[in-house]
Amino acid sequence: MIKVSHLKKSVDGNKKQVLRGITTQFEQGEIIGVVGPSGSGKSTLLRCLALRESWNGGEYSWDGNQIIKGGGKGSQKYRSKCAYLEQNPSLYPDKTALKNVLIGQVGQTSFLRRITGMVRSDDYMGAMDELEKFGLLDKAHVKAGKLSGGERQRVAICRALVHGAGFIAADEPVVGLDPQSAERVLNTLRSLCSEQGKTVVAALPIELAERYCTRIWGLYEGELKLDVSGRRLTAEEKRSIDLV
Ligand SMILES: Nc1ncnc2c1ncn2[C@@H]1O[C@H](COP(=O)(O)OP(=O)(O)OP(=O)(O)O)[C@@H](O)[C@H]1O
C-alpha cells in the first residue's frame, strides 16, 4: 500500500502553495485518473508522487517503508522504482527505440549509465522482450525521432518498466495522439495494472479517466476534493471542481 499524508508543495521561492496537504492511500494494481481544472496542481502532484520534486512537508510510505518524512525527495533507491511519463516523452531522438529503453530515464537510472550507455546482454534481451509485448519489435532499431507520438509514448512506458518501475505517474500521456494511438497507450497502462500489478496515477481529461481508470481523484486549488471508485462523477461532483 502507498500512503501519502499531508503532502505540501510550494513553488516560486515558497511564495505559492500548489499542494495544500494531500492525504490519500492506494494499492498496487490501481489505475487512478487525476482530474481538475488547469492550475489545480495535477502535474505537481504527479511529480511529487514520482519523487521528481522535493516535498515541502508530509509523509510518504510504500508498504510500510517510510520514503519521505517531513519533506524531501526520497532516495535514489525509491526514485528508480518510479517513472514519470510526460506529455512528450523525452527520448534521445538520434538513438534507436531499443537504445532509449536500455539507457533509461533521467531520474530513474544512474548518470553513468546514461552517459556511457553501458548495458548487459540480459538487459538487451529484457528490452527486446518488453518492446515485443508493446508491439514495437519492428521499431526497435528505428531512431526515436522517427517514431509517431503513440510509439514514443509506448517506448517511454517500456523504458520505465525495463528499469524496474512499479509505480508510473503519467502526465496527460495521450495529449495530441489520434484516438487509436491514445486508446492503445491507455489500454497498455490499464493492463499493466490489472495483469502485472503495477500502479498508475495519470492526469487525464475526465472522459478518459472515467473510461480507463478504476478510481478518480478530483483536484481543486491544490486540494484533493474528490476520490471516487468504480463509477463516473456526478454533475454535482464535476461542478464542485469547476469541470463543467
Ligand atoms: N516552478 C514553478 N514556479 C512557479 N509556479 C509554478 C511552478 N510549478 C507550478 N507552478 C504553478 O502551480 C500551479 C499548479 O501547476 P500544475 O502545473 O501542477 O497544474 P496543472 O493542474 O497540472 O495544470 P495544467 O492542467 O494547466 O497542466 C499553477 O498555477 C502553476 O503556474
PDBQT file of the ligand as one rigid body, heavy atoms in Angstrom, charges set to zero:
ROOT
HETATM    1  N1  LIG A 301       8.110  26.025 -10.784  1.00  0.00    +0.000 N 
HETATM    2  C1  LIG A 301       7.026  26.796 -10.669  1.00  0.00    +0.000 A 
HETATM    3  N2  LIG A 301       7.147  28.126 -10.472  1.00  0.00    +0.000 NA
HETATM    4  C2  LIG A 301       6.053  28.922 -10.345  1.00  0.00    +0.000 A 
HETATM    5  N3  LIG A 301       4.781  28.453 -10.395  1.00  0.00    +0.000 NA
HETATM    6  C3  LIG A 301       4.614  27.137 -10.607  1.00  0.00    +0.000 A 
HETATM    7  C4  LIG A 301       5.711  26.237 -10.753  1.00  0.00    +0.000 A 
HETATM    8  N4  LIG A 301       5.220  24.985 -10.925  1.00  0.00    +0.000 NA
HETATM    9  C5  LIG A 301       3.882  25.105 -10.888  1.00  0.00    +0.000 A 
HETATM   10  N5  LIG A 301       3.524  26.385 -10.690  1.00  0.00    +0.000 N 
HETATM   11  C6  LIG A 301       2.150  26.893 -10.581  1.00  0.00    +0.000 C 
HETATM   12  O1  LIG A 301       1.448  25.997  -9.748  1.00  0.00    +0.000 OA
HETATM   13  C7  LIG A 301       0.120  25.819 -10.205  1.00  0.00    +0.000 C 
HETATM   14  C8  LIG A 301      -0.141  24.355 -10.463  1.00  0.00    +0.000 C 
HETATM   15  O2  LIG A 301       0.624  23.935 -11.579  1.00  0.00    +0.000 OA
HETATM   16  P1  LIG A 301       0.462  22.481 -12.232  1.00  0.00    +0.000 P 
HETATM   17  O3  LIG A 301       1.262  22.501 -13.486  1.00  0.00    +0.000 OA
HETATM   18  O4  LIG A 301       0.761  21.453 -11.214  1.00  0.00    +0.000 OA
HETATM   19  O5  LIG A 301      -1.102  22.480 -12.561  1.00  0.00    +0.000 OA
HETATM   20  P2  LIG A 301      -1.943  21.526 -13.527  1.00  0.00    +0.000 P 
HETATM   21  O6  LIG A 301      -3.199  21.214 -12.794  1.00  0.00    +0.000 OA
HETATM   22  O7  LIG A 301      -1.113  20.387 -13.969  1.00  0.00    +0.000 OA
HETATM   23  O8  LIG A 301      -2.257  22.488 -14.749  1.00  0.00    +0.000 OA
HETATM   24  P3  LIG A 301      -2.500  22.139 -16.333  1.00  0.00    +0.000 P 
HETATM   25  O9  LIG A 301      -3.738  21.309 -16.386  1.00  0.00    +0.000 OA
HETATM   26  O10 LIG A 301      -2.692  23.502 -16.940  1.00  0.00    +0.000 OA
HETATM   27  O11 LIG A 301      -1.270  21.433 -16.809  1.00  0.00    +0.000 OA
HETATM   28  C9  LIG A 301      -0.029  26.698 -11.429  1.00  0.00    +0.000 C 
HETATM   29  O12 LIG A 301      -0.614  27.916 -11.052  1.00  0.00    +0.000 OA
HETATM   30  C10 LIG A 301       1.398  26.899 -11.884  1.00  0.00    +0.000 C 
HETATM   31  O13 LIG A 301       1.540  28.107 -12.567  1.00  0.00    +0.000 OA
ENDROOT
TORSDOF 0
